[in-house]
Amino acid sequence: MEHHKCVIIGSGPAGYTAALYAARAGLKPVLFTGPEMGGQLMITTDVENYPGYPDGVMGPQMMEDFRKQAERFDTDIRMEMIVKVDFTGPVHRLWTEGGAELSADTIIISTGASAKWLGIESEQRLTNKGVSACAVCDGFFFRGMDVVVVGGGDTAAEEASYLAKLCPKVHMLIRRDEMRASKIMQKRVFNAKNIEIHWNTETVEVLGEEEVEGVKVRNNKTGEESVIEAKGFFVAIGHKPNTEIFKEWLSMDDVGYINAIPGTGKTDVEGVFVGGDAADKVYRQAVTAAGTGCMAALDAERYLTEKEII
């Protein structure tokens, strides 16, 4: 059985940053990329809000830069998935999709979270061409344009409120006749003069060939269909953390986000650490993911030092 001082599960900003710090500390980390090498940024076009890229950068190129920097310090990057773990002992065990078994003194989880989508063809076809799941990431590109936000929870209310500062009109599509968002978030939406709520409304199709031109919607009560002209379509129906294989072992909230000990990258299991969107349900930005990946690696190094493993 292979044994390593540090295994990192998942790539993306958190995983690659953790690998960089762990490698420079002499931990000789092994990083398993998971199903999508580079995470959600691999399906992101222009990234303009990450420090160090004054002219912006394409998401895949940014992740390529992160990967190269981690490899420069001899991170062992493997394009495989970890499908099973066992955290019962001081030395943790892991299994790959190919059936290989490994053990590790420390594990850093950076499996991220995936945006929930409506599941319609036009939504997927126009992703990064006006369709987005992150207003903070992409709202800047729609300044002065009308946009649509789908969802009725806190995420949707927050996205709509953010976009209302940039866009002349924000259309909010809510499937029911009430919002699920907290009272304070509802108040923000209702007080924004340029947010128009469409109750009992669902998306039929996102219109446009090369970019979003509008949204065809249907009223659930009357069956009437209409078209809303817009240049942006933001899906804000939540995220699902990619943490299923850890549920038996780690403390999580009711959605599946791993509970990190506040101010650290530590979980409630010794030797297991977490960074990025697997634990962060608030910010979900590349820069915060990188920061918490750094924290997780530093905590792992200190743990190994205290245990006199290094």
N, C-alpha and C positions, 0 to 999 in steps of 0.2 A: 504494500500500500504506500502510495506517495504521501510524504508528510511535508508540510510547509509552515513557516512561522506566520505567514499572513496570506489569506485568500480573500480576494475582492469579488463579490458577486454583482455583476452589472457594470455597464460602461456608462457613457454620458459624462457630463461635467463633474459629478460627484465621484464616480468611479475612477476616472482618469486622474483627477486631482489627488484622491486618496492614494492611488498607485504612485504618483510622482513623489509625494511626501514619504510614503513607506519605502520606496526604492532608495531615495536619498538617505534614509535612515539605516540602510543596510538590511532591511527586512526581506529582501528578495521576493516581492509579492508576485502571486499568480492571479491574473484577472480573467474572469470568465465573462465574455461580452454579453451573453444572453442572446435572445432571438434577433435583436436589432442592435448591431454594433454602433454605438454613439447615441442611442436613445432617441427621444422625441426631436432632438435638433436635426436628426437626419431627414426629417420631413419638413424642416423649416427653411424658408428661403433667406431673406435679409435679416441679419441680426445687427441692430444698430445700438443696442444698449448694454453691450459688454465692454468693460474698460480694456483699453489696449488696441482696439480696432477703430481708429478714428474715422475711417471711411466705410465702416460696416463690414460685414463678412457673411458669406453664405453659411448656413448651419452645418452642412456636411464638411465644408472646408475647415470650419472652426473645430469640429470634432476630429478631423484629420490632424490638425495642429496639436490638439490635446494628446492624441494617441502617440504621435511622434515624440513629444516631449517625455511622456511616460516611458516609452521604449528606449529613449536615449540613456536612461538610468537603469536599463536592463529589466524592466518589468516583463514578465512572461505573460503575453496576451494570448488567450485561447478563445477561438470562436466556437464556443460550446455553451450549453445551458446547464445550470445546476437544477436538478429536478427533485432532490430530496436532501434533507439535512437531519442530523441527530445532535442535539445540544445537551445530552444528558451528562457528559463528563467534562473534565477540565480540558481535554483534547476533543475538539469537535469534528464530526465526520460529515462528509458530503458525497453525493453521487451525481455523476454527469448523466446526460441523456443517453450516452453510449454505454452506460453501465459501469464506468470506472469509479472506484472508491478512493477518496482522499481523506486526509486528516489535516487539521490546522490548529495552531495554538490560538490564533485570532482570526476572526472573520469580520469583514466589513461589508455590510449590505448596502448596495446602491442601485437597487432594481427599479427605482422610480415609480411613476404613476402614469396611467394612460387616460387621456381624455375620453369621455363617453360621447359617442356620436349618434345621430339620429338613424343612420343606416340607410340613407337614400343615395341613389347612384350619383345624382348631380352634386351632392355635398362632397363626396369623395373626389369626383372629377375636378372640382373647382377649389380643392384644398390648396392654400397658398396662392390662389388667384382671386382672392376676395373672401374665401371661407377660412375661418380661424377658430381656435378654441382658447385664445388668450388675448384679451383686450390690452393688457399692459404690454404684451410683446408687440402687438401689431396695430394697435389703435392709432399710433402716430401716422401711419400710412394713409389713414382715412380722414385726416383733418379737412374740414369743410365739406364733407360728403355725408349723405344720409346712410344710416346703417340699420341692421336688424339684429336683435339679440333674442335667442331662444332660451326659455327657461323661466322658472318662477321661484327659485330658491335664493339663498344668500349669494351664491356665486353669480347668478344672473343679475341680481340687483346691484351687486358690486361692479360687474362688468358694464352694465347700462349706465350707472352713475359716473364711472370713469369716462366712458365714451361721450357722455353728455357734455363734458368739458371741452371736447374736441370737435364734435359733430353738430351741425344745425338741427338734425332730427334723429332721434333714436327710437325705433319701433321695437317694442317688447312683446314677443309672442308667448302667451301663457295658455296652456291647454285647458285649464279649469277656470272657474269664476272667482278664484281667490289665489293669493300668493302663498307659497310655503315659507318665504323669507321671514326673518325675525322682524319684529315691529319696527325697530330702529332703521333697518334696511328698507323696509317698505316706505317708511316716512321719507327717506331720502329720494326714493323713486317718485313718490307722489308729489314731492315739492319741486322736482325738476320740471320746469316748464316745457322743455324740449324733448321729454320722454313721453311717448304715446303708447299706452298699453292696449293691446288687442286681446281681450278676454276670450276664452273658449276657442282658441285659434291654434291650429297646427300647420306645420309646413307640408306642402304638397311637393314642391320642387323649387330648387334654386335655379334661377334663369340666367342664361349667358353661355357663350361658347368658350371664349378665351379668358373672360373675367366675369365677375358677378355683375349683373345688370338689374336684377330684381328678384323678388321671391313670390311664388304663387302660394297662397294660403287658403285654408278652408275653415269656416266657422263650424264648430262641432255641433251646435244646436240647430242651425238652419240649413247646413250643408252648402251654403253659398260660398263660391270661390271668388277670389279677387287677387290682384297683383299689387304688391308694394314695390315701388321703385327704390333701389338701394344699391350701393357699391360694395358694401361689406356685410357679411353674414357671420355672426358670432354664435357658436354653439356653447351654451353655458349650462349644461345639465349635469355637471359634476365630473369628477375624476375617480378612477379606480386604482388604488395602489397595487403594485405588482408584488404582493407579499403573501400570496396564498400558501406557499410551502413553509412559511415560518409561523403560521397561526397556532400550531400545536406547542410552540416553544417560547414565543415572545409575547409580552404585554402589548396590546393594540387597542385602538379605539373601536367603536362599533362599525366603522367603515372599513377598517383594515390598515390604517396608518400606524406604524410602529411608534410606541411611546418611548422617545429618547428622554433620558434624565436631563432636565432643563439645564441649559448652558453647556452641555457636553454632547459627545457623539456616542455615549454609552447607552446600552439597553439594560434590561433587568437581568440579563444573563452575562456572567463574567466572561470576558474574552470575545463578546459579540458586540459589534458597533454598527452604527447606521449613519448614512449621510444622504442628502438630497431629498427628492420628492417621495421616497418611501416613508418618510417621517414628516415631511413638511406639507401641510394642507393649506397654509396661509399664503406664502409668497410664491413658491413654484417658479422661480427664476433661475437661469443658468448661473448667475453670479452667486446666488445664495446656495445653490446646490454645490458649487465648487468650494464655497466657504465651509460648509458642513462636511464635505468630503475631507478637507484639510483637518478639521477638528477630529473626525473619526480616526484618521491615520495617526495623528499626534497622540490621541488617547490610547490607541493600540500599541504604539511604541512605548508609552509610559507603563502600560500594563505589563508588557514583556520585560521591561527593565525591573519593575517591582517584583516580578516572579522569577527574576534572574535567569530568564530564558535567553536574553541577549546581554 
